[in-house]
Amino acid sequence: MPVFAWKGESLEDYWWSTWQALSHPGGQGPQLIVDDGGDATLLIHKGYELEEGSDWVNSPSASHEEEVIKDLLKQIHSENPRRWHDVVKDWRGVSEETTTGVHRLYKMQEAGKLLVPAINVNDSVTKSKFDNLYGCRESLADGIKRATDVMVAGKVAVVCGYGDVGKGSSHSLRGMGARVVVTEIDPINALQAAMEGFEVTTIEDTLGRGDIYVTCTGNCEIVTLEHMRKMKDQAIVCNIGHFDNEIQMDRLNGSDARKTNIKPQVDMYTFPEGHSIFVLAEGRLVNLGCATGHPSFVMSNSFSNQTLAQLDLWKNRGTYKVGVYTLPKRLDEEVARLHLEKIGVKLTTLSPKQAEYLGVAVEGPYKPDHYRY
Ligand SMILES: NC(=O)c1ccc[n+]([C@@H]2O[C@H](COP(=O)([O-])OP(=O)(O)OC[C@H]3O[C@@H](n4cnc5c(N)ncnc54)[C@H](O)[C@@H]3O)[C@@H](O)[C@H]2O)c1
């Protein structure tokens, strides 16, 4: 199976690789896509819209990456003005791995622009409540440690965002003895963090005392250049959210801060006043850039969901309507069930009387769809 990726690739390389992965022999494209973050889905949709007359490729770009995508689409269009229509003709669906990619899918659906049926794998309980939470609980600290070897105990760590990834990240850092501060915009998540004993405040309130900054909001411009200017000397800044726009990397790189590469994936930026900060993985996912991502056991849960989603999209390709779907709870429970034996868990079986008392079948599903775990 060809792999179109290598460590240290530029944005131009990355989007060229995405295009190559979508270019199959004989001018064909994929019939099904497993996406993570929605970039393959985005490239096809934007290319298709261009062929339909959209002028997006000529509009001003918010980032260098957007410029790279637009340049690539223009190049493909000049070579073959029907390329993406040909791909879409045979495309039967996509299953999306992560929160940010799912967010993009729902936005496309709302705008009436989605072209194929899509399965939101992230919101299977056995994905987001495991990979995002327990995966990051292990791989965040792993990334920071491999990159810096810093003593985490006693340091002030600031985690921006207390969703599933933020919860795993905060607990990971606390587990190593950091004094963790959380920032949130959602009152429910902020209250959750406070009830877990974390200090909750704004990022501005932490500048000058925070030693480690971690972003995991799925949102943009969380750590700004102005924030970085006011950080404590030797502060470590990293992101474990899907995209690097959580930290203002473009502005930092274009600023008066002097960049010194310490080792691969670790850069020191020294501001004219004399203080420095360390940025890990160029602001990209630190657990992937500086470590090896999540352990395989938790990914096995995620990929079981992906496999079930792909099988379902193909088996029911004749009946699926364009839209975003989640897998049924029965399959979610099945994914968990399949992983119990490996870790030696003994599950209790409901008696028929108990099942009747709860109003569920002995073999499940055990919870209503609105149950939150
Ligand atoms: N690195 C990995 O291995 C990995 C794994 C899973 C998910 N992710 C990515 O991590 C990101 C977060 O995923 P999640 O599942 O935790 O999402 P989530 O929606 O559960 O959590 C994000 C949280 O950030 C908060 N937030 C938004 N804007 C904020 C701001 N300005 N300041 C502070 N908080 C803010 C939201 O209220 C929310 O609670 C996504 O981009 C997702 O794709 C990464």
The ligand as a Tripos MOL2 file, in Angstrom:
@<TRIPOS>MOLECULE
LIG
   44    48     1     0     0
SMALL
NO_CHARGES

@<TRIPOS>ATOM
      1 N1         -3.5650   14.9110   19.3140 N.am      1 LIG1
      2 C1         -4.4280   13.9260   19.3130 C.2       1 LIG1
      3 O1         -4.0440   12.7620   19.3590 O.2       1 LIG1
      4 C2         -5.9000   14.2190   19.2730 C.ar      1 LIG1
      5 C3         -6.8180   13.2030   19.5810 C.ar      1 LIG1
      6 C4         -8.1780   13.5080   19.5530 C.ar      1 LIG1
      7 C5         -8.6030   14.7850   19.2020 C.ar      1 LIG1
      8 N2         -7.6880   15.7420   18.8770 N.ar      1 LIG1
      9 C6         -8.0650   17.1170   18.5290 C.3       1 LIG1
     10 O2         -8.0210   17.8870   19.7350 O.3       1 LIG1
     11 C7         -8.9410   18.9890   19.6550 C.3       1 LIG1
     12 C8         -9.8930   18.9510   20.8520 C.3       1 LIG1
     13 O3        -10.6820   17.7700   20.7620 O.3       1 LIG1
     14 P1        -11.7690   17.4170   21.8760 P.3       1 LIG1
     15 O4        -12.3530   16.1310   21.4780 O.co2     1 LIG1
     16 O5        -11.2000   17.5930   23.2340 O.co2     1 LIG1
     17 O6        -12.8370   18.6020   21.5960 O.3       1 LIG1
     18 P2        -13.9340   19.1570   22.6220 P.3       1 LIG1
     19 O7        -14.8930   19.9310   21.7990 O.co2     1 LIG1
     20 O8        -14.4010   18.0570   23.5000 O.co2     1 LIG1
     21 O9        -13.0830   20.1640   23.5460 O.3       1 LIG1
     22 C9        -12.5930   21.4010   23.1540 C.3       1 LIG1
     23 C10       -12.8360   22.3740   24.3060 C.3       1 LIG1
     24 O10       -12.2010   23.6190   24.0470 O.3       1 LIG1
     25 C11       -13.0280   24.6520   24.5240 C.3       1 LIG1
     26 N3        -12.6750   25.9160   23.8800 N.ar      1 LIG1
     27 C12       -13.0450   26.3830   22.6510 C.ar      1 LIG1
     28 N4        -12.5180   27.6070   22.4460 N.ar      1 LIG1
     29 C13       -11.7980   27.9210   23.5520 C.ar      1 LIG1
     30 C14       -11.0080   29.0570   23.9370 C.ar      1 LIG1
     31 N5        -10.9170   30.1360   23.1580 N.pl3     1 LIG1
     32 N6        -10.3870   29.0220   25.1420 N.ar      1 LIG1
     33 C15       -10.4980   27.9460   25.9720 C.ar      1 LIG1
     34 N7        -11.2510   26.8470   25.6600 N.ar      1 LIG1
     35 C16       -11.8790   26.8380   24.4680 C.ar      1 LIG1
     36 C17       -14.4400   24.1630   24.2130 C.3       1 LIG1
     37 O11       -15.4190   24.8040   25.0210 O.3       1 LIG1
     38 C18       -14.3390   22.6660   24.5100 C.3       1 LIG1
     39 O12       -14.7320   22.3470   25.8260 O.3       1 LIG1
     40 C19        -9.6200   18.8350   18.3050 C.3       1 LIG1
     41 O13        -8.9340   19.6170   17.3500 O.3       1 LIG1
     42 C20        -9.4520   17.3580   17.9820 C.3       1 LIG1
     43 O14        -9.5570   17.1070   16.6170 O.3       1 LIG1
     44 C21        -6.3340   15.4810   18.9350 C.ar      1 LIG1
@<TRIPOS>BOND
     1     1     2 1
     2     2     3 2
     3     2     4 1
     4     4     5 ar
     5     4    44 ar
     6     5     6 ar
     7     6     7 ar
     8     7     8 ar
     9     8     9 1
    10     8    44 ar
    11     9    10 1
    12     9    42 1
    13    10    11 1
    14    11    12 1
    15    11    40 1
    16    12    13 1
    17    13    14 1
    18    14    15 2
    19    14    16 1
    20    14    17 1
    21    17    18 1
    22    18    19 2
    23    18    20 1
    24    18    21 1
    25    21    22 1
    26    22    23 1
    27    23    24 1
    28    23    38 1
    29    24    25 1
    30    25    26 1
    31    25    36 1
    32    26    27 ar
    33    26    35 ar
    34    27    28 ar
    35    28    29 ar
    36    29    30 ar
    37    29    35 ar
    38    30    31 1
    39    30    32 ar
    40    32    33 ar
    41    33    34 ar
    42    34    35 ar
    43    36    37 1
    44    36    38 1
    45    38    39 1
    46    40    41 1
    47    40    42 1
    48    42    43 1
@<TRIPOS>SUBSTRUCTURE
     1 LIG1         1 GROUP 0 **** ****
